[in-house]
Amino acid sequence: MEKRALMAMMLILAVLLVYQVFFIPQKRPAEQPVATQALDESQSETAPQVPEPARGVAGEQAGSQQATTGVGSEPLSQAVVPAAEGPAKEVVASTPLYTAVLSSRGGVITSFRLNRYPGATDQPVELVAPAEAQPFGLALLTKSGERIDLAAAAFEISGGSVTVGPDEEASLDFVFTAPNGMSVRKKCTFLGAAYTMMVTLEVTGPGSEDVRAIEFGWQSGLESTEANRADDLRNFNSLTLTGEGLVKSDLGKVRKNQVPSVGGPIKWSGLRTKYFLVSFVPPEGVPTLARVFPASADAIGMKLETETGSGKPLSFMVYAGPLDYQELKALGHSLEKAVDFGWKWISPLSRLIFAFLVLCYKAIPNYGWVIIILSALTKLLFHPLTQKSMKSMRQMQKIQPEIKQLREKHKKDGQALNKAIMELYRKRGVNPMGGCLPLVLQMPVFIALFNVLQKTIELRHAEFIFWINDLSAPDVVARLPFSLPFIGSAVSLLPILMGIAMYMQQKMTTTDPKQAMMTYLLPIVFTVMFYKFPSGLVLYWLVNNVLTIAHQYYLNRADRLEEQQQAPV
């Protein structure tokens, strides 16, 4: 292989390595106490302040401001905040898709499991992260600046546990009545045919006119669901879609309190892990502010502050389920934008490959075979260019003796040598970089497929054959009692097979003894680099290498036959 081609190959390797760097987890800072109020105040200079419930002197000042509100001289917070006593009552809402457990203490969700998706322990995926705050907790924000937390308030629940059929729906009412007569009602409607809930919030009675907004969200954050927890945490994001586009923040920024609040016309706001999403669609046209905060060291909490100025109940659509592109698109509100298909320049190709995989899966219900078909079709698409490239490489091999003579002739004049070599290339019609061009052009397909395999729920735990039981993860067949540099203790078979195939490919195309070292070096480097890639991606590259070997064998055989025919009898 000619030196310039090798340099191009190493450049491609560098690009892949840089791509990996973007997915390396940042070092987690030391865990600090979560101060939600301090975070809220630092998130946005223009956001309205949301202080904690007033106490002491502040409470007296707030009370004087509310002297005409109908609740006497007491601040609203002292008039309505109860002291919940006794054990909480729990009810279960069970549908074919999910099982939710809700508590009378705060009307919060204590557990939310997706019945059809096993987690790292083979139990159904749990979306509620362990944290002090829990999803669906409410707080009232008053016009005087008070924040009345109802997360521990004693709610009355109408009815008991409900079981919802595939085409049915059922509702649970949570009502809290304050000592002053003010009523806070939360109605949760569970749908049996979708991962959605409809939630209606309403504040009525004495003092309700002083409530400026209701705070509502998924305060606990999402729990990690994958066996590779570090990889899952790298994909934790808060997401808010506005009229100007998608606002995204990762876990690292949230830990550092570097995420401003997002206001204005919000289409939806939520939290995403690698494969799952919780999203809140607020009432259309109602001013809403989205805030995020570190719910714990490894979880992002979120809440919406939605104004109650219209006097009407506030209705939210809440989605809690898989990052299923087709299902999210069918729900509307541009929820499908929560699915991450990679960088902006590569996402159209990623979506195209994803659509192809899903379409083929309908006819061939095994994503392993579908990936093999994709690899073969990609090879076929680039066949004319690959054919020309391989012929160019063969020509390079044939003119090596002449290049050697030129180097001997111009060994003291580098400029003359380069000029003579380029002239030789021109006469023989040889492109010194032709051998790398097909590989370079296939790199966008490679990166797009990487995104699809890494972040689409369809490929999660997708089995192929034999030992390959998850195309979205490395095909680990055993573990060593010790760890090796760069690859760890896992033993993965597909990268080793790919390395062997690449060695055979290099062996068939390398004739210059000076380049023999690269025949051994490149397969080793690529094997190490691919070792922790998803097995589906390694399968794609392995099939590509095998087809390249077959193509090269055909060309070599054709060259030998041509030489035999041209040889004198």
C-alpha positions as CSV (number, residue, x, y, z in Angstrom):
1,M,0.0,0.0,0.0
2,E,1.4,3.4,-1.0
3,K,2.4,5.8,1.8
4,R,-0.1,8.5,1.1
5,A,-2.9,6.0,1.2
6,L,-1.7,4.8,4.5
7,M,-1.7,8.4,5.8
8,A,-5.3,8.8,4.7
9,M,-6.2,5.6,6.4
10,M,-4.7,6.8,9.7
11,L,-6.5,10.1,9.3
12,I,-9.8,8.2,9.1
13,L,-8.8,6.3,12.2
14,A,-8.1,9.6,14.0
15,V,-11.6,10.9,13.0
16,L,-13.2,7.8,14.5
17,L,-11.2,8.2,17.7
18,V,-12.2,11.8,18.0
19,Y,-15.8,10.7,17.5
20,Q,-15.4,8.4,20.5
21,V,-14.1,11.2,22.6
22,F,-17.5,13.0,22.4
23,F,-19.0,10.0,24.2
24,I,-16.4,9.8,27.0
25,P,-18.1,10.5,30.3
26,Q,-16.9,13.6,32.1
27,K,-15.5,13.1,35.6
28,R,-18.3,13.5,38.0
29,P,-17.8,16.3,40.5
30,A,-18.2,15.6,44.2
31,E,-21.8,15.3,45.2
32,Q,-23.1,18.5,46.8
33,P,-26.3,19.1,48.7
34,V,-29.1,20.1,46.3
35,A,-30.3,23.6,46.9
36,T,-33.2,23.9,44.6
37,Q,-34.1,27.5,45.5
38,A,-30.5,28.7,44.9
39,L,-30.5,26.8,41.6
40,D,-33.7,28.3,40.5
41,E,-32.5,31.8,41.2
42,S,-29.2,31.3,39.3
43,Q,-30.8,29.7,36.3
44,S,-32.1,32.8,34.6
45,E,-31.7,36.5,35.2
46,T,-35.1,37.2,33.6
47,A,-37.0,34.4,35.1
48,P,-39.4,35.3,38.0
49,Q,-38.1,34.5,41.4
50,V,-39.6,31.6,43.2
51,P,-38.7,31.9,46.9
52,E,-39.4,29.2,49.5
53,P,-42.4,29.6,51.8
54,A,-42.1,32.7,53.9
55,R,-41.3,32.3,57.5
56,G,-40.8,34.6,60.5
57,V,-40.5,38.3,59.6
58,A,-40.9,37.5,55.9
59,G,-44.2,35.7,56.7
60,E,-45.5,38.7,58.6
61,Q,-44.6,41.0,55.7
62,A,-46.3,38.7,53.2
63,G,-49.3,38.5,55.5
64,S,-49.7,42.3,55.6
65,Q,-49.6,42.3,51.8
66,Q,-52.5,39.8,51.7
67,A,-54.7,41.5,54.3
68,T,-57.5,41.9,51.7
69,T,-57.3,38.5,50.2
70,G,-60.0,36.9,52.3
71,V,-57.8,34.7,54.5
72,G,-57.4,37.1,57.3
73,S,-54.0,38.4,58.4
74,E,-52.2,35.1,57.8
75,P,-50.0,34.5,54.8
76,L,-51.6,32.1,52.4
77,S,-48.9,29.5,53.1
78,Q,-49.8,29.4,56.8
79,A,-53.5,29.2,55.9
80,V,-53.3,26.1,53.7
81,V,-50.1,24.0,54.4
82,P,-51.2,21.0,56.5
83,A,-49.3,18.6,58.6
84,A,-50.0,15.2,57.0
85,E,-50.2,12.5,59.6
86,G,-50.5,8.7,59.5
87,P,-49.5,6.3,56.7
88,A,-50.1,7.3,53.1
89,K,-52.6,5.4,51.0
90,E,-51.3,4.0,47.7
91,V,-53.3,3.2,44.6
92,V,-52.1,1.4,41.4
93,A,-53.0,2.3,37.9
94,S,-52.3,-0.7,35.7
95,T,-52.4,-0.7,31.9
96,P,-51.0,-3.2,29.3
97,L,-48.1,-0.8,28.8
98,Y,-47.2,0.6,32.3
99,T,-47.9,0.2,36.0
100,A,-48.1,3.4,38.1
101,V,-48.2,3.6,41.9
102,L,-49.5,6.8,43.3
103,S,-49.6,8.0,46.9
104,S,-52.1,10.1,48.9
105,R,-49.2,12.0,50.4
106,G,-48.7,14.8,47.9
107,G,-50.6,12.9,45.2
108,V,-47.2,11.9,43.8
109,I,-46.0,8.9,41.7
110,T,-43.8,6.6,43.7
111,S,-43.2,4.1,41.0
112,F,-43.7,4.0,37.2
113,R,-42.7,0.8,35.4
114,L,-42.9,0.0,31.7
115,N,-44.3,-3.6,31.4
116,R,-42.8,-4.4,28.0
117,Y,-39.2,-3.3,28.6
118,P,-36.9,-5.2,30.9
119,G,-34.3,-3.3,32.8
120,A,-30.7,-4.2,33.8
121,T,-32.1,-6.8,36.4
122,D,-34.7,-8.2,34.0
123,Q,-37.5,-6.5,36.0
124,P,-39.7,-3.9,34.1
125,V,-37.9,-0.6,33.6
126,E,-38.5,1.9,36.5
127,L,-38.7,5.5,35.5
128,V,-38.8,7.1,38.9
129,A,-35.3,7.8,40.2
130,P,-34.7,7.6,44.0
131,A,-34.8,11.2,45.2
132,E,-36.4,13.3,48.0
133,A,-38.8,14.9,45.5
134,Q,-41.2,12.7,43.5
135,P,-43.0,13.1,40.2
136,F,-46.3,14.9,40.0
137,G,-45.7,16.9,43.2
138,L,-47.5,20.2,43.3
139,A,-46.6,23.6,44.6
140,L,-48.6,26.8,44.5
141,L,-46.8,30.1,43.6
142,T,-48.6,33.2,44.9
143,K,-48.7,36.7,43.6
144,S,-46.8,37.9,46.7
145,G,-43.9,35.6,46.0
146,E,-44.7,32.7,48.3
147,R,-44.1,29.1,47.3
148,I,-46.5,26.6,48.9
149,D,-45.2,23.1,48.7
150,L,-47.9,20.4,48.6
151,A,-45.5,17.5,48.1
152,A,-46.3,16.2,51.6
153,A,-50.0,17.3,51.8
154,A,-52.7,14.8,52.6
155,F,-54.8,14.3,49.4
156,E,-58.0,12.4,49.4
157,I,-58.2,9.8,46.5
158,S,-61.6,9.0,44.9
159,G,-61.8,5.3,44.5
160,G,-59.1,2.7,44.6
161,S,-56.7,1.0,42.2
162,V,-57.7,0.8,38.6
163,T,-56.9,-1.7,35.8
164,V,-57.2,-0.3,32.3
165,G,-57.8,-2.4,29.2
166,P,-56.1,-1.8,25.8
167,D,-58.9,0.4,24.5
168,E,-60.1,1.8,27.8
169,E,-59.3,4.7,30.1
170,A,-59.7,5.3,33.8
171,S,-59.3,8.3,36.1
172,L,-58.2,9.0,39.6
173,D,-59.0,12.2,41.5
174,F,-56.7,13.6,44.1
175,V,-58.2,16.4,46.2
176,F,-56.6,18.4,48.9
177,T,-58.8,20.8,51.0
178,A,-57.0,23.4,53.1
179,P,-58.2,24.6,56.5
180,N,-59.3,27.9,55.0
181,G,-61.5,26.0,52.4
182,M,-59.3,26.3,49.4
183,S,-59.3,23.2,47.2
184,V,-56.6,21.8,45.0
185,R,-57.7,19.1,42.6
186,K,-55.5,16.8,40.4
187,K,-57.3,14.5,38.0
188,C,-55.1,11.8,36.4
189,T,-56.6,9.9,33.4
190,F,-54.7,6.8,32.3
191,L,-55.0,5.5,28.7
192,G,-54.7,1.8,28.0
193,A,-53.5,2.2,24.4
194,A,-50.6,4.7,24.8
195,Y,-47.8,5.7,27.1
196,T,-49.7,8.9,27.9
197,M,-51.6,10.3,30.9
198,M,-53.9,13.3,30.9
199,V,-53.6,15.4,34.0
200,T,-55.9,18.3,35.0
201,L,-55.0,20.7,37.8
202,E,-57.5,23.1,39.4
203,V,-57.4,25.5,42.4
204,T,-60.7,26.8,43.7
205,G,-62.2,28.4,46.8
206,P,-61.0,31.0,49.3
207,G,-57.5,32.3,48.5
208,S,-57.3,30.7,45.0
209,E,-57.3,34.2,43.5
210,D,-53.9,34.8,45.0
211,V,-52.4,31.8,43.2
212,R,-50.3,33.0,40.3
213,A,-49.0,29.7,39.0
214,I,-48.9,25.9,39.7
215,E,-45.6,24.1,39.8
216,F,-45.8,20.5,38.4
217,G,-43.3,18.1,36.9
218,W,-41.1,15.0,37.2
219,Q,-39.1,16.2,40.1
220,S,-37.3,12.9,40.9
221,G,-35.6,12.7,37.5
222,L,-35.4,9.5,35.5
223,E,-33.7,6.4,36.8
224,S,-30.9,4.7,34.8
225,T,-32.2,1.6,33.1
226,E,-29.2,0.0,31.4
227,A,-26.6,-2.4,32.6
228,N,-23.9,0.0,31.3
229,R,-24.9,2.8,33.7
230,A,-22.1,5.1,32.7
231,D,-23.1,4.9,29.0
232,D,-26.7,5.6,30.0
233,L,-25.8,8.6,32.1
234,R,-24.0,10.1,29.1
235,N,-27.3,10.3,27.3
236,F,-29.2,12.0,30.2
237,N,-30.7,15.3,28.9
238,S,-33.3,17.8,29.8
239,L,-35.3,18.9,26.7
240,T,-37.6,21.8,26.0
241,L,-39.1,22.5,22.6
242,T,-40.0,26.1,21.9
243,G,-40.9,28.0,18.8
244,E,-37.2,28.7,18.2
245,G,-36.1,25.0,18.4
246,L,-35.0,22.4,20.9
247,V,-33.2,23.5,24.0
248,K,-31.0,20.6,25.4
249,S,-28.8,20.3,28.5
250,D,-26.8,17.3,29.6
251,L,-26.3,16.0,33.1
252,G,-22.9,17.6,33.4
253,K,-24.4,21.1,32.9
254,V,-27.2,20.5,35.2
255,R,-24.8,19.3,38.0
256,K,-23.0,22.6,37.6
257,N,-26.2,24.7,37.7
258,Q,-25.4,26.0,34.3
259,V,-28.9,25.6,32.8
260,P,-31.1,28.7,32.5
261,S,-34.9,28.5,32.8
262,V,-36.8,28.4,29.5
263,G,-39.9,30.5,29.1
264,G,-42.2,31.7,26.4
265,P,-44.4,29.5,24.2
266,I,-43.3,26.0,25.2
267,K,-44.6,23.1,23.1
268,W,-43.3,20.5,25.5
269,S,-40.6,19.9,28.1
270,G,-39.2,16.7,29.5
271,L,-36.3,14.4,30.4
272,R,-34.5,11.8,28.3
273,T,-32.3,8.9,29.0
274,K,-30.6,6.7,26.4
275,Y,-33.9,4.9,25.5
276,F,-36.7,6.5,27.5
277,L,-38.5,9.8,27.7
278,V,-40.8,11.7,30.1
279,S,-42.4,14.7,28.5
280,F,-45.0,17.3,29.6
281,V,-47.2,19.1,27.0
282,P,-48.6,22.2,28.8
283,P,-51.9,23.9,27.9
284,E,-51.6,25.7,24.6
285,G,-51.3,29.5,24.9
286,V,-50.7,29.5,28.6
287,P,-47.5,31.2,29.8
288,T,-45.2,28.4,31.2
289,L,-41.6,28.4,32.5
290,A,-39.5,25.2,32.4
291,R,-36.9,24.7,35.0
292,V,-34.4,21.8,35.6
293,F,-32.2,21.0,38.6
294,P,-30.1,18.2,40.0
295,A,-32.6,15.9,41.6
296,S,-29.6,13.8,42.8
297,A,-26.0,13.2,41.8
298,D,-27.2,11.1,38.8
299,A,-30.6,12.5,37.9
300,I,-32.1,15.6,36.3
301,G,-35.3,16.9,37.8
302,M,-37.7,19.1,35.9
303,K,-40.8,21.2,36.7
304,L,-43.1,23.5,34.9
305,E,-44.5,26.7,36.3
306,T,-47.8,27.3,34.5
307,E,-49.8,30.4,35.2
308,T,-53.4,30.2,36.4
309,G,-54.5,33.6,35.2
310,S,-57.3,32.3,32.9
311,G,-59.2,30.9,35.9
312,K,-59.7,27.6,34.0
313,P,-58.3,24.2,34.9
314,L,-54.9,23.5,33.5
315,S,-54.7,20.3,31.3
316,F,-51.4,18.6,30.6
317,M,-50.5,15.6,28.4
318,V,-47.8,13.6,30.0
319,Y,-45.8,11.0,28.0
320,A,-43.8,8.4,30.0
321,G,-42.4,5.6,27.8
322,P,-39.8,4.6,25.2
323,L,-38.1,6.9,22.7
324,D,-40.1,5.3,19.9
325,Y,-39.8,7.6,16.9
326,Q,-43.0,6.4,15.2
327,E,-45.1,6.5,18.3
328,L,-43.9,9.9,19.3
329,K,-44.6,11.3,15.9
330,A,-48.1,9.9,15.9
331,L,-48.8,11.7,19.2
332,G,-48.1,15.1,17.6
333,H,-46.6,18.2,19.3
334,S,-43.2,17.4,17.5
335,L,-42.4,14.9,20.3
336,E,-40.4,12.8,17.8
337,K,-37.7,15.5,18.0
338,A,-36.7,14.0,21.4
339,V,-35.1,11.1,19.5
340,D,-31.4,11.9,19.0
341,F,-30.1,11.0,15.5
342,G,-26.7,12.6,16.0
343,W,-25.1,15.8,14.8
344,K,-27.2,18.1,12.6
345,W,-25.3,17.3,9.4
346,I,-25.6,13.5,9.9
347,S,-29.1,13.2,11.3
348,P,-30.9,13.1,7.9
349,L,-28.8,10.1,6.9
350,S,-29.4,8.5,10.3
351,R,-33.1,8.9,9.9
352,L,-32.9,7.4,6.4
353,I,-31.0,4.4,7.7
354,F,-33.4,4.0,10.6
355,A,-36.4,4.1,8.2
356,F,-34.7,1.4,6.0
357,L,-34.0,-0.8,9.0
358,V,-37.6,-0.6,10.3
359,L,-39.0,-1.2,6.8
360,C,-36.9,-4.3,6.2
361,Y,-37.7,-5.5,9.7
362,K,-41.3,-5.8,8.7
363,A,-40.3,-8.4,6.1
364,I,-37.3,-9.9,7.9
365,P,-38.0,-9.7,11.7
366,N,-34.3,-9.9,12.7
367,Y,-32.2,-6.8,12.8
368,G,-29.0,-8.8,12.4
369,W,-30.0,-10.0,9.0
370,V,-31.3,-6.5,8.2
371,I,-27.9,-5.0,9.0
372,I,-26.2,-7.6,6.8
373,I,-28.5,-6.5,4.0
374,L,-27.6,-2.9,4.6
375,S,-23.9,-3.7,4.5
376,A,-24.3,-5.6,1.2
377,L,-26.4,-2.8,-0.4
378,T,-23.9,-0.2,0.7
379,K,-21.2,-2.3,-0.9
380,L,-23.2,-2.6,-4.0
381,L,-23.9,1.2,-4.1
382,F,-20.2,2.0,-3.9
383,H,-19.2,-0.9,-6.3
384,P,-18.2,1.2,-9.3
385,L,-16.0,3.4,-7.1
386,T,-14.6,0.4,-5.3
387,Q,-13.9,-1.3,-8.6
388,K,-12.0,1.7,-9.9
389,S,-10.2,2.0,-6.6
390,M,-9.0,-1.6,-6.5
391,K,-7.7,-1.4,-10.0
392,S,-5.8,1.8,-9.1
393,M,-4.3,-0.1,-6.2
394,R,-3.3,-3.0,-8.5
395,Q,-1.7,-0.5,-10.8
396,M,0.2,1.0,-7.9
397,Q,1.6,-2.4,-7.1
398,K,2.7,-3.0,-10.7
399,I,4.6,0.3,-10.9
400,Q,6.5,-0.2,-7.6
401,P,9.6,-1.4,-9.4
402,E,9.6,1.8,-11.5
403,I,9.1,3.9,-8.5
404,K,12.1,2.2,-6.8
405,Q,14.2,3.0,-9.9
406,L,13.1,6.6,-9.7
407,R,14.1,6.8,-6.0
408,E,17.5,5.5,-6.8
409,K,17.9,7.9,-9.7
410,H,16.8,11.0,-7.7
411,K,17.8,10.0,-4.2
412,K,19.6,13.3,-3.8
413,D,16.9,15.6,-5.3
414,G,13.6,15.2,-3.5
415,Q,11.8,17.8,-5.7
416,A,12.9,16.0,-8.9
417,L,11.8,12.7,-7.4
418,N,8.3,13.9,-6.5
419,K,7.9,15.4,-10.0
420,A,9.0,12.2,-11.7
421,I,6.7,10.1,-9.5
422,M,3.7,12.3,-10.3
423,E,4.5,12.1,-14.0
424,L,4.6,8.3,-13.7
425,Y,1.2,8.4,-12.0
426,R,-0.2,10.5,-14.9
427,K,1.2,8.3,-17.6
428,R,-0.2,5.1,-16.0
429,G,-3.5,6.6,-15.0
430,V,-2.9,5.9,-11.3
431,N,-4.6,7.8,-8.4
432,P,-2.4,7.4,-5.3
433,M,-5.4,8.2,-3.0
434,G,-7.9,6.1,-4.9
435,G,-7.6,3.2,-2.4
436,C,-9.0,5.3,0.4
437,L,-11.8,7.1,-1.4
438,P,-14.4,4.4,-1.0
439,L,-13.7,4.1,2.7
440,V,-13.9,7.9,3.2
441,L,-17.2,8.1,1.4
442,Q,-18.6,5.3,3.6
443,M,-17.7,7.0,6.8
444,P,-21.0,9.0,7.0
445,V,-23.0,5.8,6.7
446,F,-20.8,4.2,9.4
447,I,-21.4,7.2,11.8
448,A,-25.1,7.3,11.0
449,L,-25.5,3.6,11.7
450,F,-23.6,4.1,15.0
451,N,-26.2,6.7,16.0
452,V,-29.1,4.4,15.1
453,L,-27.7,1.4,16.9
454,Q,-26.8,3.4,20.0
455,K,-29.9,5.4,20.6
456,T,-33.0,3.8,19.0
457,I,-35.3,1.7,21.2
458,E,-36.0,-0.7,18.3
459,L,-32.4,-2.0,18.5
460,R,-32.3,-2.2,22.3
461,H,-31.8,-5.9,23.3
462,A,-32.3,-6.9,19.6
463,E,-31.1,-10.5,19.2
464,F,-29.3,-11.9,16.1
465,I,-28.0,-15.5,16.2
466,F,-25.8,-17.7,18.4
467,W,-24.1,-15.6,21.1
468,I,-25.2,-12.2,19.8
469,N,-28.1,-11.3,22.0
470,D,-28.0,-7.5,21.9
471,L,-27.0,-5.6,18.7
472,S,-26.9,-2.3,20.6
473,A,-24.1,-3.5,22.9
474,P,-20.8,-5.4,22.6
475,D,-21.1,-9.1,22.0
476,V,-19.4,-10.2,25.3
477,V,-19.0,-14.0,25.4
478,A,-16.8,-14.2,28.5
479,R,-14.9,-12.2,31.0
480,L,-11.3,-12.5,32.0
481,P,-10.2,-12.5,35.7
482,F,-8.0,-9.5,34.8
483,S,-8.3,-6.3,32.7
484,L,-6.3,-5.6,29.6
485,P,-5.3,-2.1,28.4
486,F,-7.9,-0.4,26.2
487,I,-10.3,-3.4,26.1
488,G,-10.9,-4.3,29.7
489,S,-11.8,-7.8,30.9
490,A,-14.6,-8.5,28.4
491,V,-14.1,-11.0,25.6
492,S,-15.9,-10.0,22.5
493,L,-15.8,-12.3,19.4
494,L,-17.1,-10.1,16.6
495,P,-14.3,-7.5,16.8
496,I,-11.7,-10.4,16.7
497,L,-13.3,-11.9,13.6
498,M,-13.4,-8.4,12.1
499,G,-9.7,-8.0,12.8
500,I,-8.9,-11.3,11.2
501,A,-10.9,-10.3,8.1
502,M,-9.1,-7.0,7.9
503,Y,-5.7,-8.8,8.1
504,M,-6.6,-11.0,5.2
505,Q,-7.8,-8.0,3.2
506,Q,-4.5,-6.2,3.9
507,K,-2.5,-9.3,3.1
508,M,-4.2,-9.5,-0.3
509,T,-3.4,-5.9,-1.3
510,T,0.1,-5.3,0.3
511,T,3.1,-6.3,-1.9
512,D,5.7,-3.7,-0.8
513,P,7.8,-5.3,2.0
514,K,8.3,-1.9,3.5
515,Q,4.6,-1.7,4.2
516,A,4.3,-5.2,5.7
517,M,4.2,-3.8,9.2
518,M,0.9,-2.0,8.4
519,T,-0.6,-5.4,7.5
520,Y,-0.4,-6.3,11.1
521,L,-0.8,-2.9,12.7
522,L,-4.0,-1.7,11.1
523,P,-6.1,-4.8,12.0
524,I,-4.9,-4.6,15.6
525,V,-5.7,-0.9,15.9
526,F,-9.1,-1.3,14.3
527,T,-9.9,-4.3,16.5
528,V,-9.1,-2.3,19.7
529,M,-11.1,0.7,18.4
530,F,-14.2,-1.4,17.5
531,Y,-13.9,-3.6,20.7
532,K,-16.5,-1.6,22.7
533,F,-18.7,-0.6,19.8
534,P,-22.2,-2.0,19.4
535,S,-22.1,-5.5,18.0
536,G,-24.5,-4.5,15.2
537,L,-21.9,-1.9,14.0
538,V,-19.1,-4.5,14.2
539,L,-21.3,-6.9,12.2
540,Y,-21.8,-4.3,9.5
541,W,-18.1,-3.7,9.2
542,L,-17.2,-7.4,9.3
543,V,-19.6,-8.1,6.4
544,N,-18.2,-5.2,4.5
545,N,-14.6,-6.6,5.0
546,V,-15.7,-10.1,3.9
547,L,-17.3,-8.7,0.7
548,T,-14.2,-6.7,0.0
549,I,-12.1,-9.8,0.4
550,A,-14.3,-11.7,-2.1
551,H,-14.1,-8.7,-4.5
552,Q,-10.3,-8.5,-4.2
553,Y,-10.0,-12.2,-4.8
554,Y,-12.0,-11.9,-8.0
555,L,-9.8,-9.0,-9.2
556,N,-6.6,-10.9,-8.3
557,R,-7.8,-13.9,-10.1
558,A,-8.7,-11.9,-13.2
559,D,-5.2,-10.3,-13.2
560,R,-3.5,-13.7,-13.0
561,L,-5.6,-14.9,-16.0
562,E,-4.7,-11.8,-17.9
563,E,-1.0,-12.2,-17.2
564,Q,-1.2,-15.9,-18.3
565,Q,-2.8,-14.9,-21.6
566,Q,-0.2,-12.3,-22.3
567,A,2.7,-14.5,-21.4
568,P,4.7,-15.8,-24.4
569,V,4.0,-19.5,-25.3
